Amino acid sequence: MRRDTHNWLASAEYDIETASHMLATGRYLYVILMCHLALEKTLKAIAAEAQQRTPPKTHDLLYLVNLGGVSLSQEPLDFIGKINNASIPTRYPEDLIQAIAAYPKEVAENYLVKTKEVLAWLKQDPRLKR
């Protein structure tokens, strides 16, 4: 396994733990952002192994799914599309009050649960087992 792959995976673990801490402290926008980052870094780990080079600097999860040749069923793919679309308004909210209202605790909890499910599935990729 590539050295940068190890780093992507360790960083993804750090980010998903941070998402849990953000949920506990009521920082729900950051739960979404950290979930996105954890998925992004895990997908970059897979892409690094698939391409045998450092993945491009992008936040586009769907692009990374394709770059890594990840085959997903419809439900996780739909979630990745959903969190991909949530990335910009949670990362750079045009109206903070409106963004906070759009992502209350229940929504953040759901994103965290779904992200953990997708991460568990992605980590089963055989390219991450070498």
Contacts in CASP RR format, 6 or more apart in sequence:
PFRMAT RR
TARGET T0000
AUTHOR 0000-0000-0000
METHOD contacts of the structure
MODEL  1
MRRDTHNWLASAEYDIETASHMLATGRYLYVILMCHLALEKTLKAIAAEA
QQRTPPKTHDLLYLVNLGGVSLSQEPLDFIGKINNASIPTRYPEDLIQAI
AAYPKEVAENYLVKTKEVLAWLKQDPRLKR
1 49 0 8 1.000
1 128 0 8 1.000
1 130 0 8 1.000
2 48 0 8 1.000
2 49 0 8 1.000
2 52 0 8 1.000
4 45 0 8 1.000
4 48 0 8 1.000
4 54 0 8 1.000
5 45 0 8 1.000
5 48 0 8 1.000
5 49 0 8 1.000
5 128 0 8 1.000
8 41 0 8 1.000
8 42 0 8 1.000
8 44 0 8 1.000
8 45 0 8 1.000
8 48 0 8 1.000
9 41 0 8 1.000
9 42 0 8 1.000
9 45 0 8 1.000
9 123 0 8 1.000
9 128 0 8 1.000
11 41 0 8 1.000
12 37 0 8 1.000
12 38 0 8 1.000
12 39 0 8 1.000
12 40 0 8 1.000
12 41 0 8 1.000
12 42 0 8 1.000
12 45 0 8 1.000
12 119 0 8 1.000
13 38 0 8 1.000
15 34 0 8 1.000
15 35 0 8 1.000
15 37 0 8 1.000
15 38 0 8 1.000
15 41 0 8 1.000
16 34 0 8 1.000
16 35 0 8 1.000
16 38 0 8 1.000
16 115 0 8 1.000
16 116 0 8 1.000
16 119 0 8 1.000
18 30 0 8 1.000
18 34 0 8 1.000
19 30 0 8 1.000
19 31 0 8 1.000
19 34 0 8 1.000
19 35 0 8 1.000
19 38 0 8 1.000
19 112 0 8 1.000
19 115 0 8 1.000
20 112 0 8 1.000
22 28 0 8 1.000
22 30 0 8 1.000
22 31 0 8 1.000
22 34 0 8 1.000
22 108 0 8 1.000
23 31 0 8 1.000
23 105 0 8 1.000
23 108 0 8 1.000
23 109 0 8 1.000
23 112 0 8 1.000
26 105 0 8 1.000
26 108 0 8 1.000
28 100 0 8 1.000
28 103 0 8 1.000
28 104 0 8 1.000
28 105 0 8 1.000
28 107 0 8 1.000
28 108 0 8 1.000
29 90 0 8 1.000
29 93 0 8 1.000
29 99 0 8 1.000
29 100 0 8 1.000
29 103 0 8 1.000
30 90 0 8 1.000
31 103 0 8 1.000
31 108 0 8 1.000
31 109 0 8 1.000
31 111 0 8 1.000
31 112 0 8 1.000
32 83 0 8 1.000
32 86 0 8 1.000
32 87 0 8 1.000
32 90 0 8 1.000
32 103 0 8 1.000
32 108 0 8 1.000
32 111 0 8 1.000
33 87 0 8 1.000
33 90 0 8 1.000
33 91 0 8 1.000
35 83 0 8 1.000
35 111 0 8 1.000
35 112 0 8 1.000
35 115 0 8 1.000
36 59 0 8 1.000
36 61 0 8 1.000
36 83 0 8 1.000
36 84 0 8 1.000
36 86 0 8 1.000
36 87 0 8 1.000
36 90 0 8 1.000
36 91 0 8 1.000
38 115 0 8 1.000
38 119 0 8 1.000
39 61 0 8 1.000
39 80 0 8 1.000
39 83 0 8 1.000
39 115 0 8 1.000
39 118 0 8 1.000
39 119 0 8 1.000
39 122 0 8 1.000
40 59 0 8 1.000
40 61 0 8 1.000
40 64 0 8 1.000
42 119 0 8 1.000
42 122 0 8 1.000
42 123 0 8 1.000
43 61 0 8 1.000
43 64 0 8 1.000
43 65 0 8 1.000
43 67 0 8 1.000
43 68 0 8 1.000
43 70 0 8 1.000
43 122 0 8 1.000
44 55 0 8 1.000
44 64 0 8 1.000
45 128 0 8 1.000
46 64 0 8 1.000
46 68 0 8 1.000
46 69 0 8 1.000
46 70 0 8 1.000
46 122 0 8 1.000
46 125 0 8 1.000
46 127 0 8 1.000
46 128 0 8 1.000
47 55 0 8 1.000
47 64 0 8 1.000
47 67 0 8 1.000
47 68 0 8 1.000
48 54 0 8 1.000
48 55 0 8 1.000
49 125 0 8 1.000
49 127 0 8 1.000
49 128 0 8 1.000
49 130 0 8 1.000
50 67 0 8 1.000
50 68 0 8 1.000
50 69 0 8 1.000
50 127 0 8 1.000
51 67 0 8 1.000
51 68 0 8 1.000
55 64 0 8 1.000
55 67 0 8 1.000
56 67 0 8 1.000
58 64 0 8 1.000
59 87 0 8 1.000
59 91 0 8 1.000
60 84 0 8 1.000
61 80 0 8 1.000
61 81 0 8 1.000
61 83 0 8 1.000
61 84 0 8 1.000
61 87 0 8 1.000
62 80 0 8 1.000
62 81 0 8 1.000
62 84 0 8 1.000
65 72 0 8 1.000
65 77 0 8 1.000
65 80 0 8 1.000
70 122 0 8 1.000
70 125 0 8 1.000
72 80 0 8 1.000
72 121 0 8 1.000
76 117 0 8 1.000
76 118 0 8 1.000
76 121 0 8 1.000
79 114 0 8 1.000
79 115 0 8 1.000
79 118 0 8 1.000
80 118 0 8 1.000
83 111 0 8 1.000
83 114 0 8 1.000
83 115 0 8 1.000
86 103 0 8 1.000
86 111 0 8 1.000
89 99 0 8 1.000
89 102 0 8 1.000
90 99 0 8 1.000
90 103 0 8 1.000
93 99 0 8 1.000
93 100 0 8 1.000
103 111 0 8 1.000
122 128 0 8 1.000
END
